Amino acid sequence: ATLGYVEENIRLGKACQQDLGFFRNPYVGRSFIAPSQEHRDLKVRCKFNPMTHVCEGRVIVLLDDSIVRGTTAKQLIGLVLQAG
């Protein structure tokens, strides 16, 4: 989905580039199976770390294809907003 979005924007003459804005910690397990919402939120914050130099001062389009409960998407949006 990301590549298609970027390609279509470029085709339409809009400046657009793809970059990875998060470092994903491979040692944190799946967040959607944690027993409580607080545990899920904590796992997401530990699992994904925004790269400020990538996010700062840019318009961000965030694509998430793994929505189960929506916990990750909500947390990622908050992390991107905090990163700039």
Backbone as CSV, one residue per row, in Angstrom:
resi,resn,N_x,N_y,N_z,CA_x,CA_y,CA_z,C_x,C_y,C_z
1,ALA,0.824,-1.187,0.000,0.000,0.000,0.000,0.874,1.259,0.000
2,THR,1.962,1.214,0.725,2.830,2.389,0.809,3.439,2.735,-0.543
3,LEU,3.945,1.730,-1.214,4.560,1.981,-2.524,3.550,2.542,-3.510
4,GLY,2.336,2.017,-3.504,1.294,2.525,-4.390,0.951,3.968,-4.085
5,TYR,0.883,4.313,-2.810,0.589,5.692,-2.406,1.673,6.643,-2.902
6,VAL,2.921,6.260,-2.689,4.049,7.098,-3.112,4.066,7.239,-4.628
7,GLU,3.925,6.133,-5.344,3.949,6.165,-6.805,2.827,7.034,-7.372
8,GLU,1.642,6.931,-6.807,0.515,7.724,-7.299,0.742,9.211,-7.042
9,ASN,1.277,9.569,-5.888,1.569,10.978,-5.609,2.620,11.523,-6.558
10,ILE,3.646,10.745,-6.834,4.688,11.179,-7.768,4.095,11.334,-9.161
11,ARG,3.233,10.392,-9.565,2.594,10.471,-10.873,1.749,11.735,-10.996
12,LEU,1.128,12.148,-9.892,0.308,13.358,-9.885,1.135,14.637,-9.721
13,GLY,2.445,14.503,-9.627,3.326,15.661,-9.521,3.501,16.191,-8.115
14,LYS,3.149,15.404,-7.127,3.310,15.828,-5.736,4.599,15.248,-5.173
15,ALA,5.290,16.053,-4.395,6.518,15.571,-3.761,6.152,14.563,-2.684
16,CYS,6.749,13.391,-2.753,6.423,12.335,-1.795,7.590,11.363,-1.719
17,GLN,7.918,10.942,-0.527,8.968,9.946,-0.370,8.598,8.988,0.746
18,GLN,9.096,7.771,0.628,8.847,6.739,1.637,10.063,6.639,2.534
19,ASP,9.813,6.526,3.830,10.906,6.359,4.780,10.374,5.588,5.977
20,LEU,11.253,4.952,6.695,10.853,4.248,7.912,10.981,5.205,9.083
21,GLY,9.879,5.449,9.765,9.871,6.406,10.861,9.961,5.796,12.242
22,PHE,9.991,4.454,12.309,10.052,3.770,13.594,11.159,2.734,13.598
23,PHE,11.770,2.593,14.757,12.636,1.446,14.996,11.772,0.451,15.759
24,ARG,11.665,-0.772,15.250,10.849,-1.806,15.885,11.757,-2.714,16.697
25,ASN,11.514,-2.763,17.994,12.296,-3.600,18.890,11.880,-5.064,18.684
26,PRO,12.775,-5.906,18.180,12.407,-7.298,17.890,12.247,-8.165,19.137
27,TYR,12.621,-7.654,20.301,12.575,-8.452,21.519,11.271,-8.301,22.302
28,VAL,10.391,-7.431,21.839,9.093,-7.263,22.486,8.088,-8.106,21.708
29,GLY,7.344,-8.927,22.427,6.395,-9.842,21.782,5.164,-9.140,21.241
30,ARG,4.213,-9.935,20.831,2.964,-9.421,20.269,2.177,-8.653,21.326
31,SER,1.733,-7.465,20.946,1.055,-6.611,21.916,-0.425,-6.930,22.051
32,PHE,-1.042,-7.478,21.025,-2.488,-7.669,21.076,-2.916,-8.820,21.982
33,ILE,-1.965,-9.666,22.431,-2.344,-10.782,23.297,-2.078,-10.509,24.783
34,ALA,-1.645,-9.310,25.096,-1.414,-8.954,26.504,-2.748,-8.974,27.263
35,PRO,-2.718,-9.303,28.566,-3.959,-9.520,29.312,-4.818,-8.278,29.564
36,SER,-4.218,-7.098,29.616,-5.007,-5.902,29.897,-4.611,-4.778,28.942
37,GLN,-5.459,-3.759,28.863,-5.190,-2.624,27.984,-3.915,-1.902,28.412
38,GLU,-3.666,-1.793,29.701,-2.459,-1.119,30.188,-1.206,-1.871,29.724
39,HIS,-1.258,-3.202,29.791,-0.124,-4.004,29.337,0.085,-3.853,27.822
40,ARG,-1.012,-3.814,27.073,-0.907,-3.649,25.616,-0.294,-2.302,25.275
41,ASP,-0.739,-1.245,25.960,-0.201,0.094,25.715,1.300,0.148,26.009
42,LEU,1.705,-0.445,27.126,3.114,-0.460,27.503,3.952,-1.226,26.475
43,LYS,3.456,-2.361,26.024,4.193,-3.155,25.032,4.392,-2.376,23.739
44,VAL,3.367,-1.665,23.309,3.477,-0.886,22.072,4.520,0.215,22.239
45,ARG,4.502,0.908,23.377,5.477,1.983,23.606,6.907,1.438,23.649
46,CYS,7.075,0.221,24.166,8.405,-0.398,24.220,8.818,-0.974,22.870
47,LYS,7.855,-1.382,22.082,8.136,-2.064,20.826,8.509,-1.102,19.703
48,PHE,7.871,0.073,19.657,8.091,1.019,18.568,8.704,2.311,19.092
49,ASN,9.819,2.703,18.508,10.499,3.941,18.884,10.590,4.836,17.660
50,PRO,9.963,6.016,17.716,10.002,6.900,16.550,11.395,7.474,16.329
51,MET,11.778,7.599,15.078,13.051,8.229,14.723,12.761,9.698,14.460
52,THR,13.083,10.519,15.424,12.741,11.935,15.387,13.281,12.624,14.140
53,HIS,14.489,12.288,13.722,15.078,12.958,12.557,14.306,12.659,11.274
54,VAL,13.529,11.593,11.249,12.720,11.264,10.083,11.360,11.957,10.166
55,CYS,10.779,12.045,11.358,9.420,12.561,11.542,9.359,14.077,11.663
56,GLU,10.408,14.676,12.168,10.396,16.092,12.523,10.139,17.000,11.315
57,GLY,9.104,17.847,11.428,8.816,18.847,10.419,8.246,18.310,9.111
58,ARG,7.717,17.107,9.116,7.181,16.512,7.888,5.699,16.206,8.039
59,VAL,5.046,16.116,6.905,3.683,15.608,6.874,3.802,14.091,6.806
60,ILE,3.176,13.401,7.750,3.315,11.951,7.875,2.021,11.267,7.456
61,VAL,2.155,10.264,6.616,1.043,9.372,6.289,1.404,8.022,6.880
62,LEU,0.602,7.562,7.799,0.881,6.330,8.529,-0.042,5.223,8.037
63,LEU,0.544,4.146,7.538,-0.231,2.999,7.072,0.024,1.828,8.009
64,ASP,-1.056,1.247,8.520,-0.948,0.101,9.421,-1.861,-0.995,8.903
65,ASP,-1.289,-2.119,8.542,-2.091,-3.214,7.983,-2.326,-4.330,9.000
66,SER,-2.080,-4.056,10.262,-2.194,-5.124,11.261,-3.133,-4.736,12.399
67,ILE,-4.275,-4.181,12.063,-5.197,-3.729,13.107,-5.977,-4.915,13.665
68,VAL,-5.826,-5.159,14.952,-6.608,-6.177,15.646,-7.553,-5.470,16.607
69,ARG,-6.975,-4.757,17.564,-7.784,-4.000,18.519,-7.669,-2.497,18.309
70,GLY,-6.736,-2.062,17.508,-6.525,-0.637,17.304,-5.553,-0.026,18.287
71,THR,-5.064,-0.813,19.232,-4.136,-0.310,20.246,-2.868,0.220,19.600
72,THR,-2.292,-0.551,18.691,-1.032,-0.154,18.072,-1.197,1.123,17.264
73,ALA,-2.235,1.202,16.461,-2.445,2.384,15.625,-2.581,3.648,16.475
74,LYS,-3.369,3.582,17.538,-3.552,4.751,18.411,-2.221,5.173,19.030
75,GLN,-1.459,4.215,19.526,-0.176,4.517,20.155,0.824,5.078,19.141
76,LEU,0.857,4.495,17.936,1.794,4.966,16.912,1.497,6.402,16.516
77,ILE,0.238,6.743,16.393,-0.132,8.126,16.066,0.365,9.064,17.158
78,GLY,0.172,8.688,18.412,0.664,9.511,19.519,2.180,9.650,19.501
79,LEU,2.894,8.567,19.215,4.353,8.609,19.162,4.854,9.495,18.022
80,VAL,4.186,9.441,16.875,4.577,10.293,15.745,4.341,11.756,16.081
81,LEU,3.210,12.063,16.704,2.929,13.452,17.078,3.951,13.966,18.081
82,GLN,4.362,13.133,19.028,5.367,13.554,20.008,6.734,13.751,19.350
83,ALA,7.022,12.964,18.312,8.332,13.045,17.655,8.471,14.286,16.786
84,GLY,7.384,14.959,16.497,7.502,16.197,15.737,6.748,16.158,14.474
